Amino acid sequence: MIHELPILPYSYNALEPDIDEKTMQIHHDKHHQTYVNKLNEALNNYPDLQILTLEELLKSLKTIPKEIRDSIRHNGGGHYNHSFFWKIMESVKGGEPKGGLAVALNDKFKNFQKFKEKFSKKAANLFGSGWVWLILDKNGNPKIISTDGHDNPVMKGLTPLLVIDLWEHAYYLKYQNRRPEYIEAWWNTVNWDEAEKYYQEAKSKEIA
């Protein structure tokens, strides 16, 4: 399996004014492409690993040969995280969740505003580079977590529903050091339909 850069599901300028066109172009075409290239390079001499999906690779990091494990973790993680990040955003979205996810967030956090405040605070306070996620834990309950570098919930057997990229290259051209401003703007881009889809898929697996 040759891993490939996914095509953006919208144009580079679709998320303006919240996320600018130049940032999206560099972020997708340069940063994400580099992770894909380096992942394929790491797998070049390991045909038995080339047949695995990206998610299978990340779930089995402990069994990956030591000499390429860090590269798979960083570059495979970067590829997965960015692919997820692009899909969880969309133009003319934002707003609030509906359906089962909305009910779950209200049960856990009392209301959407309290969830948003907790998520934003965790994102603003994350030290260095990383990601903040809304996930379902192993009991099927929503939870806010952060991961460093390009680590992600899949590596821990958890189900991601929503994520914000907090590496500086995700926002520095427009927001410089004003991370909280970027976080607040990012909420306007959230594709809650996609998050609801992930939620329903996870719940259907629980029932099965």
Beta strands, then each sheet from edge to edge (+ up, - down):
strand 1: 130-136
strand 2: 142-148
strand 3: 159-165
sheet 1: 2+ 1- 3+
end
